[in-house]
Amino acid sequence: MTREQIQTWFQNLQDNICVSLEQLDGKATFQEDLWERDGGGGGRTRIMQQGRVIEKGGVNFSAVHGHLSDKMWQQLHLTSSSDFYATGVSIVIHPSNPLMPIIHMNVRYFEMGNGQYWFGGGIDLTPHYVFPEDAHFFHTSLKNACDKHDPNYYPQFKKWADDYFYIKHRQETRGIGGIFFNQLTADEQTTKAQRFDFVKEVGNSFVPIYQYFIQKHAHKNYTEANKKWQMLRRSRYAEFNLVYDLGTKFGLDTNGRIESIFMSMPPSTGWKYNFKAAPNSAEAKTLSLLKKEIDWASLVPSKVKA
């Protein structure tokens, strides 16, 4: 399996997801920007805005190469600096309706000049309002995808997501987590092809998962108060991406295209000083569920207590 074959699969994944999202939205289409990186490589940034369902969404593909800076090889815990190659697809969807969640997915492949390589990625959900039945569906879908390849994947990668998607300065999770993995390579039990098959499984899970949320929530009525809450939750999303997200840091440290890096940012946000949710409100319930180690895949949604 060559990196060219992996790159081609990622390009096709971007194409397929864009077609599906345009059909599901039913109004807007993706605008494409082709770009080249000064240090080597480039990509295809595709953005949808002001759709029927999607207020702003990005589905990006990139394949970049060049010399890895000292700062980056130290962050990656490598023994020395070297040439690198990286390719992948990154998706963030910000819906118009506050009853729908933000969704993020990333699948990627990284290769060093010395032959060292690994896969990474994940998928996570950031609801503006946490509905336990939706969280159960989302995590069950991810567990089923993981279990096709290794029963240890889901519990391991779910914990990784809980720890990674955590806003330390707020002491809350960004959303309800999902799965996150990095530096997956061949070992005594698993081949490179098997690792890639798992990455494909994650990539192909995106459309069926988000279709569920569109069909369930996109048509529902909401209030101005719901929209104001959505702006506050979007601000938390922006805080995480700017302060903690490794993909954002990698893009900036490798002189990536700034418009593509920041496509993950919401179209609008709101910061309200010292906001306090009303007791027993839907907002207060959501805040109570933004914590690690909730076993959403096993819980009976109707019995989840705030």
C-alpha positions as CSV (number, residue, x, y, z in Angstrom):
1,M,0.0,0.0,0.0
2,T,1.5,3.3,-1.1
3,R,0.9,6.8,0.2
4,E,-0.5,7.6,-3.3
5,Q,-3.2,5.0,-2.8
6,I,-4.0,6.4,0.6
7,Q,-4.2,9.9,-0.8
8,T,-6.5,8.8,-3.6
9,W,-8.9,7.2,-1.1
10,F,-9.0,10.4,0.9
11,Q,-9.7,12.5,-2.2
12,N,-12.6,10.1,-3.1
13,L,-13.9,10.3,0.5
14,Q,-14.0,14.1,0.3
15,D,-15.9,13.9,-3.0
16,N,-18.5,11.4,-1.7
17,I,-19.1,13.3,1.5
18,C,-19.6,16.6,-0.3
19,V,-22.1,15.1,-2.7
20,S,-24.0,13.5,0.2
21,L,-24.1,16.7,2.2
22,E,-25.3,18.8,-0.7
23,Q,-28.2,16.3,-1.2
24,L,-29.0,16.3,2.5
25,D,-28.9,20.1,2.7
26,G,-31.0,20.6,-0.4
27,K,-30.1,24.2,-0.9
28,A,-26.4,25.2,-0.8
29,T,-23.5,23.8,-2.7
30,F,-19.8,23.7,-1.8
31,Q,-17.4,26.3,-3.1
32,E,-14.0,24.8,-3.8
33,D,-10.6,26.6,-3.5
34,L,-7.5,24.8,-4.8
35,W,-4.3,25.8,-3.0
36,E,-0.7,25.1,-3.0
37,R,1.6,25.1,0.0
38,D,4.9,27.0,-0.4
39,G,6.9,24.2,1.3
40,G,5.3,21.5,-0.8
41,G,1.9,20.0,-1.7
42,G,-1.5,21.6,-1.4
43,G,-5.2,20.7,-1.1
44,R,-8.8,21.3,-1.9
45,T,-10.8,23.4,0.6
46,R,-14.6,23.1,0.1
47,I,-16.9,25.3,2.1
48,M,-20.7,25.4,2.2
49,Q,-22.5,28.4,3.7
50,Q,-26.1,29.6,4.4
51,G,-27.7,26.3,3.4
52,R,-31.1,25.0,4.5
53,V,-29.5,22.9,7.2
54,I,-25.8,23.8,7.3
55,E,-25.0,27.4,8.2
56,K,-21.3,26.8,7.6
57,G,-19.5,23.5,6.8
58,G,-16.1,22.6,5.6
59,V,-14.8,19.4,4.0
60,N,-11.1,19.7,3.4
61,F,-8.6,17.5,1.7
62,S,-4.8,18.1,1.8
63,A,-1.6,16.4,0.9
64,V,1.5,18.3,2.0
65,H,5.1,17.5,2.2
66,G,8.4,19.2,3.1
67,H,10.9,19.5,5.9
68,L,9.6,19.1,9.4
69,S,10.7,22.0,11.7
70,D,12.5,21.3,14.9
71,K,9.5,22.5,16.9
72,M,7.2,20.0,15.2
73,W,9.5,16.9,15.4
74,Q,9.9,17.6,19.1
75,Q,6.1,17.9,19.6
76,L,5.7,14.6,17.7
77,H,8.3,12.9,20.0
78,L,10.5,12.0,17.1
79,T,14.2,11.4,17.5
80,S,15.3,13.8,14.8
81,S,14.0,16.3,12.2
82,S,13.2,14.9,8.7
83,D,11.2,15.3,5.6
84,F,7.5,14.6,6.1
85,Y,4.4,13.8,4.1
86,A,0.8,14.2,5.5
87,T,-2.6,13.7,3.8
88,G,-6.1,13.5,5.1
89,V,-9.6,14.8,5.2
90,S,-11.0,17.2,7.9
91,I,-14.7,18.0,8.4
92,V,-16.5,20.5,10.6
93,I,-20.2,21.2,10.2
94,H,-22.0,24.1,12.0
95,P,-25.8,23.7,11.6
96,S,-28.3,26.6,11.6
97,N,-30.7,24.9,14.0
98,P,-29.5,25.0,17.6
99,L,-31.2,21.7,18.3
100,M,-28.7,20.1,15.9
101,P,-25.1,19.3,17.0
102,I,-21.8,20.4,15.6
103,I,-19.9,17.5,14.2
104,H,-16.2,17.1,13.5
105,M,-14.3,14.3,11.8
106,N,-10.7,13.9,10.8
107,V,-8.8,11.0,9.1
108,R,-5.2,11.4,8.3
109,Y,-1.9,9.6,7.3
110,F,1.6,10.8,8.3
111,E,4.9,9.5,6.8
112,M,8.5,10.5,7.6
113,G,11.4,10.4,5.2
114,N,12.9,7.5,7.2
115,G,9.9,5.3,6.5
116,Q,8.2,5.8,9.8
117,Y,4.4,6.3,9.4
118,W,1.1,6.4,11.3
119,F,-2.6,6.9,10.9
120,G,-4.7,9.2,13.1
121,G,-8.2,10.7,13.3
122,G,-11.5,10.5,15.0
123,I,-15.0,11.8,15.1
124,D,-16.7,13.7,17.8
125,L,-20.0,15.5,18.5
126,T,-20.7,18.9,20.1
127,P,-24.4,19.3,20.8
128,H,-25.7,22.7,21.7
129,Y,-28.3,20.7,23.7
130,V,-27.4,17.2,24.9
131,F,-30.2,14.7,24.2
132,P,-29.3,11.4,25.8
133,E,-31.0,9.3,23.1
134,D,-28.8,11.1,20.5
135,A,-25.7,10.6,22.5
136,H,-26.6,6.9,22.8
137,F,-27.1,6.6,19.0
138,F,-23.8,8.4,18.2
139,H,-21.7,6.3,20.5
140,T,-23.4,3.1,19.6
141,S,-22.6,3.8,15.9
142,L,-19.0,4.5,16.7
143,K,-18.7,1.4,18.9
144,N,-20.2,-0.8,16.1
145,A,-17.7,0.7,13.6
146,C,-14.8,0.0,16.0
147,D,-15.9,-3.5,17.0
148,K,-15.7,-4.6,13.3
149,H,-11.9,-4.2,13.6
150,D,-11.0,-4.6,17.3
151,P,-13.1,-4.8,20.4
152,N,-10.5,-2.8,22.3
153,Y,-10.7,0.1,19.9
154,Y,-13.9,1.8,21.2
155,P,-13.1,1.9,25.0
156,Q,-9.5,2.9,24.2
157,F,-10.3,5.6,21.7
158,K,-13.4,6.9,23.6
159,K,-11.3,7.6,26.6
160,W,-8.7,9.3,24.4
161,A,-11.5,11.5,23.0
162,D,-12.8,12.3,26.5
163,D,-9.3,13.4,27.6
164,Y,-8.5,15.2,24.3
165,F,-11.7,17.2,23.8
166,Y,-11.6,18.7,27.2
167,I,-11.6,22.5,27.9
168,K,-9.4,22.7,30.9
169,H,-10.0,26.3,31.6
170,R,-13.7,25.7,31.7
171,Q,-13.5,22.3,33.3
172,E,-16.0,20.8,30.8
173,T,-15.8,18.7,27.8
174,R,-16.3,20.3,24.4
175,G,-19.3,18.1,23.7
176,I,-20.1,14.4,24.3
177,G,-16.8,13.1,22.9
178,G,-16.6,10.3,20.4
179,I,-13.4,8.5,19.4
180,F,-9.9,9.9,18.9
181,F,-6.7,8.0,17.9
182,N,-3.2,8.9,16.8
183,Q,0.0,7.3,15.7
184,L,-1.6,3.9,14.8
185,T,0.9,1.8,13.0
186,A,1.5,-1.9,12.3
187,D,2.4,-4.1,15.2
188,E,2.5,-7.8,16.0
189,Q,-1.3,-8.2,15.7
190,T,-2.3,-5.6,13.1
191,T,-1.0,-4.9,9.6
192,K,-0.8,-1.5,8.0
193,A,-3.7,-2.5,5.6
194,Q,-5.8,-3.4,8.6
195,R,-5.1,-0.1,10.3
196,F,-6.1,1.7,7.1
197,D,-9.3,-0.4,6.8
198,F,-10.3,0.9,10.3
199,V,-9.6,4.5,9.1
200,K,-11.8,3.9,6.1
201,E,-14.6,2.6,8.5
202,V,-14.4,5.8,10.4
203,G,-14.5,7.9,7.3
204,N,-17.5,6.1,5.8
205,S,-19.4,6.4,9.1
206,F,-19.7,10.1,8.8
207,V,-22.7,10.5,6.4
208,P,-25.0,7.9,8.0
209,I,-24.4,9.4,11.4
210,Y,-25.0,13.0,10.4
211,Q,-28.0,12.1,8.3
212,Y,-29.7,10.8,11.5
213,F,-29.4,14.3,13.1
214,I,-30.5,16.1,10.0
215,Q,-33.6,14.0,9.6
216,K,-34.4,14.2,13.3
217,H,-33.8,17.8,14.2
218,A,-33.3,20.1,11.1
219,H,-37.1,20.8,10.7
220,K,-37.8,21.6,14.3
221,N,-38.8,25.0,15.6
222,Y,-36.6,26.9,18.0
223,T,-36.6,30.1,20.0
224,E,-34.4,33.2,20.1
225,A,-33.2,31.9,23.5
226,N,-32.1,28.7,21.8
227,K,-30.1,30.8,19.3
228,K,-28.4,32.8,22.0
229,W,-27.4,29.6,23.8
230,Q,-26.0,28.2,20.5
231,M,-23.8,31.3,20.3
232,L,-22.4,30.6,23.8
233,R,-21.7,26.9,22.9
234,R,-20.1,27.9,19.7
235,S,-17.7,30.2,21.7
236,R,-16.6,27.2,23.7
237,Y,-15.9,25.4,20.4
238,A,-13.8,28.3,19.2
239,E,-11.9,28.4,22.5
240,F,-10.9,24.7,22.2
241,N,-9.8,25.0,18.6
242,L,-7.6,28.1,19.3
243,V,-6.1,26.9,22.6
244,Y,-5.8,23.1,22.5
245,D,-6.4,21.6,19.0
246,L,-3.3,19.9,17.7
247,G,-4.5,20.0,14.1
248,T,-4.8,23.8,14.3
249,K,-1.3,24.0,15.8
250,F,0.2,21.7,13.2
251,G,-1.3,23.7,10.3
252,L,0.0,27.0,11.7
253,D,3.5,25.5,12.5
254,T,3.8,24.0,9.0
255,N,2.8,27.3,7.2
256,G,-0.5,25.8,6.2
257,R,-3.2,27.8,4.4
258,I,-4.9,30.0,7.1
259,E,-8.4,30.0,5.5
260,S,-8.3,26.2,5.4
261,I,-7.1,25.9,9.0
262,F,-9.8,28.2,10.3
263,M,-12.6,26.7,8.3
264,S,-13.4,24.9,11.6
265,M,-14.4,28.1,13.3
266,P,-18.2,28.8,13.7
267,P,-19.7,31.6,11.5
268,S,-20.8,33.5,14.6
269,T,-20.3,33.2,18.4
270,G,-21.2,34.9,21.6
271,W,-19.4,35.5,24.9
272,K,-21.7,36.6,27.8
273,Y,-19.9,37.6,31.0
274,N,-20.5,35.2,33.9
275,F,-23.4,33.4,32.3
276,K,-25.4,31.2,34.6
277,A,-27.9,28.8,33.3
278,A,-31.3,28.8,35.0
279,P,-31.8,25.9,37.5
280,N,-33.5,22.8,36.0
281,S,-33.3,24.4,32.5
282,A,-32.3,22.5,29.3
283,E,-29.2,24.6,29.3
284,A,-28.3,23.6,32.9
285,K,-28.9,19.9,32.0
286,T,-26.6,20.1,29.1
287,L,-23.8,21.7,31.2
288,S,-24.2,18.9,33.8
289,L,-23.6,16.3,31.0
290,L,-20.4,17.9,29.7
291,K,-18.1,15.6,31.6
292,K,-15.8,12.7,31.0
293,E,-16.4,9.0,31.3
294,I,-20.2,8.8,30.6
295,D,-20.8,5.4,29.1
296,W,-23.2,6.6,26.4
297,A,-23.1,3.4,24.4
298,S,-24.3,1.3,27.4
299,L,-26.7,3.7,29.1
300,V,-30.5,3.5,28.7
301,P,-31.1,7.1,27.5
302,S,-34.4,7.5,29.4
303,K,-32.6,6.9,32.6
304,V,-29.8,9.4,32.2
305,K,-30.0,11.9,35.1
306,A,-28.6,15.5,34.9
